């Protein structure tokens, strides 16, 4: 018995599904036919998602990948945040249709995940994966993150959602390496750095080498030990001094906090481990914590927090503060 609940949102967020709908090929057809045989009760949700993808698809346009990604993010954010069974698809469909009506002027077909030679990687909650790119550079992809690049492209560029630690090799012809986010671009030649592209903001932390972060009207050059942040609401870059190891410890399976506010830890629990976290008051969210914990044993961190602040936990929901 298949107990997993596949939602319309699940299919829409699956790049392999979207690629199959728009560019059906023999291998993909065989895969999804077999998938439906194993999940026959998911046919309705799959068909609804397929109709949405085809509805939005238009002829290729000159819209940039970063621009279309912003539109796709807006579509996803308009979907229900709480998972809904495909048995309730009519309600989901109405919300999705309303969201589509606001972005029909944008062609999602221009987006990088629709290309035939796009290579896609995605990690689940609590999972870390190391990826070697065609040029020999490596990316440690943190939990609940996605990375894509064009397999046969002559240029070096990738698209990141979530968090990644990059170790970029320098080429003999000084070819630039570019990381695209929902906001600025990160441009390097050969270096090691961390990028966090979540929650309407982007953070870049430089471990070694040199990096240039570019937004529409700003550019900041970085040296090791600096953090550059970008916020979608202000569309401005800012810079500060930081400890790079604190931001990249996760790739070594560690979580490091140096007087980190509880609100920041709560965001980490949501982003990387899939918890739903709430605060009964804002004061408890300002509590600061220092410590090091194993990234693959999150219960150690939760047990420590339980001894320090009032909290209740039920399944995947955490509430901080006294009732």
C-alpha positions as a Markdown table, in Angstrom:
| # | Residue | x | y | z |
|---|---|---|---|---|
| 1 | Unk | 0.0 | 0.0 | 0.0 |
| 2 | Unk | 1.4 | 3.4 | -1.0 |
| 3 | Unk | 1.0 | 5.7 | 1.9 |
| 4 | Unk | 2.9 | 8.7 | 0.5 |
| 5 | Unk | 0.7 | 11.6 | -0.5 |
| 6 | Unk | 1.6 | 12.9 | -4.0 |
| 7 | Unk | 0.3 | 16.5 | -4.5 |
| 8 | Unk | 0.0 | 18.6 | -7.6 |
| 9 | Unk | 2.7 | 20.7 | -6.1 |
| 10 | Unk | 4.9 | 17.6 | -5.9 |
| 11 | Unk | 4.7 | 17.0 | -9.6 |
| 12 | Unk | 5.1 | 20.7 | -10.5 |
| 13 | Unk | 8.3 | 20.9 | -8.5 |
| 14 | Unk | 9.7 | 17.7 | -10.1 |
| 15 | Unk | 12.0 | 18.8 | -13.0 |
| 16 | Unk | 12.0 | 15.3 | -14.5 |
| 17 | Unk | 8.2 | 15.4 | -14.7 |
| 18 | Unk | 8.1 | 18.8 | -16.3 |
| 19 | Unk | 10.8 | 17.8 | -18.8 |
| 20 | Unk | 8.8 | 14.6 | -19.7 |
| 21 | Unk | 5.6 | 16.6 | -20.2 |
| 22 | Unk | 7.3 | 19.1 | -22.5 |
| 23 | Unk | 9.8 | 16.8 | -24.2 |
| 24 | Unk | 8.4 | 13.2 | -24.0 |
| 25 | Unk | 11.0 | 10.6 | -25.0 |
| 26 | Unk | 11.0 | 6.8 | -24.9 |
| 27 | Unk | 12.9 | 6.4 | -21.7 |
| 28 | Unk | 10.8 | 9.0 | -19.9 |
| 29 | Unk | 7.6 | 7.5 | -21.2 |
| 30 | Unk | 8.6 | 4.1 | -20.0 |
| 31 | Unk | 9.5 | 5.5 | -16.5 |
| 32 | Unk | 6.3 | 7.3 | -15.9 |
| 33 | Unk | 4.1 | 4.5 | -17.3 |
| 34 | Unk | 5.8 | 2.2 | -14.8 |
| 35 | Unk | 5.4 | 4.8 | -12.1 |
| 36 | Unk | 1.6 | 4.9 | -12.7 |
| 37 | Unk | 1.4 | 1.2 | -12.6 |
| 38 | Unk | 2.9 | 1.3 | -9.1 |
| 39 | Unk | 0.8 | 4.3 | -8.1 |
| 40 | Unk | -2.5 | 4.0 | -9.9 |
| 41 | Unk | -4.4 | 6.1 | -7.4 |
| 42 | Unk | -2.1 | 9.1 | -8.3 |
| 43 | Unk | -3.4 | 9.4 | -11.9 |
| 44 | Unk | -5.7 | 12.4 | -11.2 |
| 45 | Unk | -3.0 | 14.5 | -9.6 |
| 46 | Unk | -0.5 | 13.7 | -12.3 |
| 47 | Unk | -2.9 | 14.6 | -15.0 |
| 48 | Unk | -3.8 | 17.9 | -13.3 |
| 49 | Unk | -0.1 | 18.8 | -13.0 |
| 50 | Unk | 0.5 | 17.8 | -16.6 |
| 51 | Unk | -2.3 | 20.2 | -17.7 |
| 52 | Unk | -0.8 | 23.0 | -15.7 |
| 53 | Unk | 2.7 | 22.6 | -17.3 |
| 54 | Unk | 1.2 | 22.5 | -20.8 |
| 55 | Unk | -1.0 | 25.5 | -20.1 |
| 56 | Unk | 2.0 | 27.6 | -19.1 |
| 57 | Unk | 4.2 | 26.4 | -21.9 |
| 58 | Unk | 4.7 | 28.8 | -24.8 |
| 59 | Unk | 7.2 | 29.3 | -27.6 |
| 60 | Unk | 10.8 | 30.0 | -26.4 |
| 61 | Unk | 11.4 | 33.6 | -25.6 |
| 62 | Unk | 14.3 | 35.8 | -24.7 |
| 63 | Unk | 13.5 | 35.8 | -21.0 |
| 64 | Unk | 16.6 | 35.1 | -19.0 |
| 65 | Unk | 16.8 | 32.0 | -16.8 |
| 66 | Unk | 17.1 | 34.0 | -13.6 |
| 67 | Unk | 14.0 | 36.0 | -14.6 |
| 68 | Unk | 11.9 | 32.9 | -15.3 |
| 69 | Unk | 13.1 | 31.3 | -12.1 |
| 70 | Unk | 11.7 | 34.2 | -10.2 |
| 71 | Unk | 8.3 | 33.7 | -11.9 |
| 72 | Unk | 8.4 | 30.0 | -11.1 |
| 73 | Unk | 9.2 | 30.7 | -7.5 |
| 74 | Unk | 6.2 | 33.0 | -7.3 |
| 75 | Unk | 4.0 | 30.2 | -8.7 |
| 76 | Unk | 5.3 | 27.7 | -6.2 |
| 77 | Unk | 4.8 | 30.2 | -3.3 |
| 78 | Unk | 1.2 | 30.6 | -4.3 |
| 79 | Unk | 0.5 | 26.9 | -3.9 |
| 80 | Unk | -0.7 | 25.7 | -0.5 |
| 81 | Unk | 2.3 | 25.3 | 1.9 |
| 82 | Unk | 0.6 | 22.4 | 3.8 |
| 83 | Unk | 0.7 | 19.2 | 1.8 |
| 84 | Unk | -2.7 | 18.3 | 0.4 |
| 85 | Unk | -3.7 | 14.9 | -0.9 |
| 86 | Unk | -4.5 | 14.5 | -4.6 |
| 87 | Unk | -8.0 | 13.6 | -3.4 |
| 88 | Unk | -8.5 | 17.4 | -2.8 |
| 89 | Unk | -7.1 | 18.4 | -6.2 |
| 90 | Unk | -10.1 | 20.7 | -7.2 |
| 91 | Unk | -9.1 | 23.1 | -4.4 |
| 92 | Unk | -5.5 | 23.0 | -5.4 |
| 93 | Unk | -6.4 | 23.4 | -9.0 |
| 94 | Unk | -8.3 | 26.7 | -8.3 |
| 95 | Unk | -5.3 | 28.1 | -6.5 |
| 96 | Unk | -2.9 | 27.1 | -9.1 |
| 97 | Unk | -5.1 | 28.5 | -11.9 |
| 98 | Unk | -5.3 | 31.8 | -10.1 |
| 99 | Unk | -1.5 | 31.8 | -9.7 |
| 100 | Unk | -1.0 | 31.1 | -13.4 |
| 101 | Unk | -3.2 | 33.9 | -14.4 |
| 102 | Unk | -0.7 | 36.4 | -12.9 |
| 103 | Unk | 2.3 | 35.0 | -14.8 |
| 104 | Unk | 1.0 | 33.9 | -18.2 |
| 105 | Unk | 3.1 | 36.7 | -19.8 |
| 106 | Unk | 6.2 | 34.8 | -18.9 |
| 107 | Unk | 7.5 | 31.8 | -20.8 |
| 108 | Unk | 8.6 | 29.1 | -18.5 |
| 109 | Unk | 10.0 | 27.2 | -21.5 |
| 110 | Unk | 13.0 | 29.5 | -21.5 |
| 111 | Unk | 14.0 | 28.2 | -18.0 |
| 112 | Unk | 17.1 | 26.0 | -17.8 |
| 113 | Unk | 15.2 | 23.0 | -16.4 |
| 114 | Unk | 13.4 | 22.6 | -19.6 |
| 115 | Unk | 16.5 | 22.1 | -21.7 |
| 116 | Unk | 17.2 | 18.6 | -23.1 |
| 117 | Unk | 20.7 | 18.7 | -21.8 |
| 118 | Unk | 20.0 | 20.1 | -18.4 |
| 119 | Unk | 21.5 | 18.1 | -15.5 |
| 120 | Unk | 19.5 | 18.3 | -12.2 |
| 121 | Unk | 20.4 | 17.4 | -8.7 |
| 122 | Unk | 18.1 | 17.6 | -5.6 |
| 123 | Unk | 18.6 | 16.6 | -2.0 |
| 124 | Unk | 16.0 | 15.6 | 0.5 |
| 125 | Unk | 15.6 | 16.9 | 4.0 |
| 126 | Unk | 18.7 | 15.9 | 6.1 |
| 127 | Unk | 20.6 | 14.8 | 3.0 |
| 128 | Unk | 24.0 | 16.1 | 1.7 |
| 129 | Unk | 25.4 | 15.3 | -1.7 |
| 130 | Unk | 28.7 | 16.1 | -3.3 |
| 131 | Unk | 28.6 | 16.7 | -7.1 |
| 132 | Unk | 31.5 | 16.9 | -9.5 |
| 133 | Unk | 30.9 | 19.2 | -12.4 |
| 134 | Unk | 32.2 | 18.7 | -16.0 |
| 135 | Unk | 35.1 | 21.1 | -15.4 |
| 136 | Unk | 36.3 | 19.3 | -12.3 |
| 137 | Unk | 34.8 | 21.8 | -9.8 |
| 138 | Unk | 32.8 | 20.3 | -6.9 |
| 139 | Unk | 29.7 | 21.3 | -5.1 |
| 140 | Unk | 28.6 | 20.1 | -1.7 |
| 141 | Unk | 24.8 | 20.4 | -1.9 |
| 142 | Unk | 23.1 | 20.9 | 1.4 |
| 143 | Unk | 19.8 | 19.4 | 2.5 |
| 144 | Unk | 16.6 | 20.5 | 0.7 |
| 145 | Unk | 18.5 | 22.1 | -2.2 |
| 146 | Unk | 18.7 | 21.9 | -6.0 |
| 147 | Unk | 21.5 | 22.5 | -8.5 |
| 148 | Unk | 21.3 | 22.5 | -12.3 |
| 149 | Unk | 23.7 | 23.1 | -15.2 |
| 150 | Unk | 23.8 | 22.6 | -18.9 |
| 151 | Unk | 25.8 | 19.4 | -19.6 |
| 152 | Unk | 27.2 | 20.4 | -23.0 |
| 153 | Unk | 27.6 | 24.2 | -22.5 |
| 154 | Unk | 30.8 | 26.0 | -23.4 |
| 155 | Unk | 30.4 | 28.3 | -20.4 |
| 156 | Unk | 30.7 | 27.5 | -16.7 |
| 157 | Unk | 27.5 | 28.4 | -14.9 |
| 158 | Unk | 25.1 | 26.7 | -12.6 |
| 159 | Unk | 21.7 | 27.6 | -11.0 |
| 160 | Unk | 21.3 | 27.1 | -7.2 |
| 161 | Unk | 18.3 | 26.9 | -5.0 |
| 162 | Unk | 19.0 | 26.3 | -1.3 |
| 163 | Unk | 22.6 | 26.0 | -0.1 |
| 164 | Unk | 25.9 | 24.9 | -1.7 |
| 165 | Unk | 29.6 | 25.0 | -0.9 |
| 166 | Unk | 31.6 | 25.4 | -4.1 |
| 167 | Unk | 35.3 | 24.5 | -4.8 |
| 168 | Unk | 35.9 | 25.9 | -8.3 |
| 169 | Unk | 39.0 | 24.9 | -10.3 |
| 170 | Unk | 40.9 | 27.6 | -12.2 |
| 171 | Unk | 41.1 | 27.1 | -15.9 |
| 172 | Unk | 44.2 | 27.9 | -18.1 |
| 173 | Unk | 42.1 | 30.3 | -20.1 |
| 174 | Unk | 40.7 | 32.1 | -17.0 |
| 175 | Unk | 37.1 | 31.1 | -17.8 |
| 176 | Unk | 34.6 | 32.5 | -15.4 |
| 177 | Unk | 32.4 | 30.4 | -13.2 |
| 178 | Unk | 29.0 | 31.9 | -12.4 |
| 179 | Unk | 26.4 | 30.8 | -9.8 |
| 180 | Unk | 22.9 | 32.1 | -10.5 |
| 181 | Unk | 20.5 | 32.7 | -7.6 |
| 182 | Unk | 17.1 | 34.3 | -7.4 |
| 183 | Unk | 18.8 | 37.6 | -6.9 |
| 184 | Unk | 22.5 | 38.4 | -7.6 |
| 185 | Unk | 25.1 | 36.3 | -9.5 |
| 186 | Unk | 28.3 | 35.1 | -8.0 |
| 187 | Unk | 31.3 | 35.3 | -10.3 |
| 188 | Unk | 34.6 | 33.6 | -9.7 |
| 189 | Unk | 37.7 | 32.2 | -11.5 |
| 190 | Unk | 38.9 | 29.6 | -9.0 |
| 191 | Unk | 38.0 | 29.7 | -5.3 |
| 192 | Unk | 36.1 | 28.1 | -2.4 |
| 193 | Unk | 32.9 | 29.7 | -1.2 |
| 194 | Unk | 29.4 | 29.1 | 0.3 |
| 195 | Unk | 26.1 | 30.3 | -1.2 |
| 196 | Unk | 22.7 | 30.3 | 0.7 |
| 197 | Unk | 19.7 | 31.1 | -1.6 |
| 198 | Unk | 16.7 | 30.8 | 0.7 |
| 199 | Unk | 13.9 | 32.8 | 2.2 |
| 200 | Unk | 14.0 | 35.8 | -0.1 |
| 201 | Unk | 17.6 | 36.5 | 0.6 |
| 202 | Unk | 21.0 | 35.3 | -0.6 |
| 203 | Unk | 24.2 | 35.0 | 1.4 |
| 204 | Unk | 27.7 | 34.5 | 0.0 |
| 205 | Unk | 30.6 | 33.6 | 2.3 |
| 206 | Unk | 34.1 | 33.4 | 0.9 |
| 207 | Unk | 36.6 | 30.9 | 2.3 |
| 208 | Unk | 39.5 | 31.4 | -0.2 |
| 209 | Unk | 40.3 | 33.2 | -3.5 |
| 210 | Unk | 38.2 | 36.1 | -4.8 |
| 211 | Unk | 34.6 | 36.5 | -5.6 |
| 212 | Unk | 32.4 | 39.2 | -7.2 |
| 213 | Unk | 28.7 | 39.3 | -6.3 |
| 214 | Unk | 26.6 | 41.2 | -8.9 |
| 215 | Unk | 23.1 | 42.5 | -8.6 |
| 216 | Unk | 21.3 | 44.6 | -11.2 |
| 217 | Unk | 22.9 | 47.9 | -10.0 |
| 218 | Unk | 25.6 | 46.8 | -7.6 |
| 219 | Unk | 28.8 | 44.8 | -7.6 |
| 220 | Unk | 30.9 | 43.8 | -4.6 |
| 221 | Unk | 34.4 | 42.2 | -4.6 |
| 222 | Unk | 35.0 | 39.8 | -1.7 |
| 223 | Unk | 38.1 | 38.7 | 0.1 |
| 224 | Unk | 38.3 | 35.6 | 2.4 |
| 225 | Unk | 36.4 | 36.1 | 5.7 |
| 226 | Unk | 33.7 | 38.3 | 4.2 |
| 227 | Unk | 29.9 | 37.8 | 3.9 |
| 228 | Unk | 27.8 | 39.5 | 1.3 |
| 229 | Unk | 24.1 | 39.5 | 1.8 |
| 230 | Unk | 21.2 | 40.4 | -0.6 |
| 231 | Unk | 17.6 | 40.9 | 0.3 |
| 232 | Unk | 14.8 | 40.7 | -2.2 |
| 233 | Unk | 12.8 | 43.4 | -0.5 |
| 234 | Unk | 15.5 | 46.1 | -0.7 |
| 235 | Unk | 17.4 | 44.5 | -3.7 |
| 236 | Unk | 20.6 | 45.8 | -2.1 |
| 237 | Unk | 23.9 | 44.1 | -1.3 |
| 238 | Unk | 25.7 | 44.5 | 2.1 |
| 239 | Unk | 29.0 | 43.2 | 3.4 |
| 240 | Unk | 30.3 | 42.2 | 6.8 |
| 241 | Unk | 33.2 | 40.2 | 8.4 |
| 242 | Unk | 32.4 | 36.7 | 9.5 |
| 243 | Unk | 33.8 | 33.3 | 10.3 |
| 244 | Unk | 33.5 | 31.2 | 7.1 |
| 245 | Unk | 33.9 | 27.8 | 8.9 |
| 246 | Unk | 30.6 | 28.5 | 10.7 |
| 247 | Unk | 28.8 | 28.5 | 7.4 |
| 248 | Unk | 30.4 | 25.6 | 5.8 |
| 249 | Unk | 30.7 | 23.1 | 8.7 |
| 250 | Unk | 27.6 | 21.3 | 7.5 |
| 251 | Unk | 29.6 | 19.8 | 4.6 |
| 252 | Unk | 31.7 | 18.0 | 7.2 |
| 253 | Unk | 28.4 | 16.8 | 8.9 |
| 254 | Unk | 28.5 | 19.4 | 11.7 |
| 255 | Unk | 26.2 | 22.2 | 12.8 |
| 256 | Unk | 28.1 | 25.1 | 14.4 |
| 257 | Unk | 26.4 | 27.9 | 16.2 |
| 258 | Unk | 28.2 | 31.0 | 17.6 |
| 259 | Unk | 25.7 | 33.0 | 19.7 |
| 260 | Unk | 23.1 | 32.2 | 17.0 |
| 261 | Unk | 19.5 | 33.4 | 17.9 |
| 262 | Unk | 16.9 | 30.7 | 18.3 |
| 263 | Unk | 15.0 | 32.2 | 15.4 |
| 264 | Unk | 17.9 | 31.5 | 13.1 |
| 265 | Unk | 18.1 | 27.9 | 14.4 |
| 266 | Unk | 14.4 | 27.5 | 13.8 |
| 267 | Unk | 14.8 | 28.6 | 10.2 |
| 268 | Unk | 17.6 | 26.0 | 9.8 |
| 269 | Unk | 15.2 | 23.3 | 11.2 |
| 270 | Unk | 12.6 | 24.3 | 8.6 |
| 271 | Unk | 14.9 | 24.7 | 5.6 |
| 272 | Unk | 17.2 | 21.6 | 6.1 |
| 273 | Unk | 15.1 | 19.2 | 8.1 |
| 274 | Unk | 11.5 | 19.9 | 7.1 |
| 275 | Unk | 10.2 | 20.9 | 10.6 |
| 276 | Unk | 7.4 | 23.4 | 11.0 |
| 277 | Unk | 8.5 | 25.9 | 13.8 |
| 278 | Unk | 6.5 | 28.5 | 15.6 |
| 279 | Unk | 7.1 | 30.9 | 18.5 |
| 280 | Unk | 4.6 | 31.9 | 21.1 |
| 281 | Unk | 6.5 | 35.1 | 21.7 |
| 282 | Unk | 9.3 | 37.0 | 20.0 |
| 283 | Unk | 11.5 | 37.2 | 23.1 |
| 284 | Unk | 12.3 | 33.5 | 23.1 |
| 285 | Unk | 13.3 | 33.8 | 19.5 |
| 286 | Unk | 16.1 | 36.2 | 20.5 |
| 287 | Unk | 17.7 | 33.6 | 22.9 |
| 288 | Unk | 21.3 | 33.0 | 21.7 |
| 289 | Unk | 23.0 | 29.6 | 21.5 |
| 290 | Unk | 26.6 | 28.4 | 21.1 |
| 291 | Unk | 27.6 | 24.9 | 20.3 |
| 292 | Unk | 28.5 | 22.2 | 17.8 |
| 293 | Unk | 26.2 | 19.3 | 16.9 |
| 294 | Unk | 26.3 | 16.4 | 14.4 |
| 295 | Unk | 24.2 | 17.3 | 11.3 |
| 296 | Unk | 22.9 | 13.8 | 10.8 |
| 297 | Unk | 21.7 | 13.4 | 14.4 |
| 298 | Unk | 19.3 | 16.3 | 14.7 |
| 299 | Unk | 17.7 | 14.9 | 17.8 |
| 300 | Unk | 20.9 | 15.8 | 19.7 |
| 301 | Unk | 20.3 | 19.5 | 18.9 |
| 302 | Unk | 16.6 | 19.2 | 19.8 |
| 303 | Unk | 17.3 | 17.5 | 23.1 |
| 304 | Unk | 19.8 | 20.3 | 24.0 |
| 305 | Unk | 17.2 | 23.0 | 23.1 |
| 306 | Unk | 14.5 | 21.3 | 25.2 |
| 307 | Unk | 16.8 | 21.6 | 28.2 |
| 308 | Unk | 17.4 | 25.3 | 27.6 |
| 309 | Unk | 14.0 | 26.8 | 26.5 |
| 310 | Unk | 10.4 | 25.9 | 26.8 |
| 311 | Unk | 9.3 | 23.9 | 23.8 |
| 312 | Unk | 6.8 | 21.3 | 22.7 |
| 313 | Unk | 7.3 | 18.8 | 19.8 |
| 314 | Unk | 4.6 | 16.8 | 18.0 |
| 315 | Unk | 5.7 | 14.9 | 15.0 |
| 316 | Unk | 7.3 | 17.4 | 12.7 |
| 317 | Unk | 6.0 | 20.5 | 14.5 |
| 318 | Unk | 7.9 | 22.5 | 17.1 |
| 319 | Unk | 6.6 | 25.3 | 19.2 |
| 320 | Unk | 8.9 | 27.4 | 21.3 |
| 321 | Unk | 7.8 | 29.4 | 24.4 |
| 322 | Unk | 5.5 | 28.8 | 27.4 |
| 323 | Unk | 1.8 | 28.1 | 26.7 |
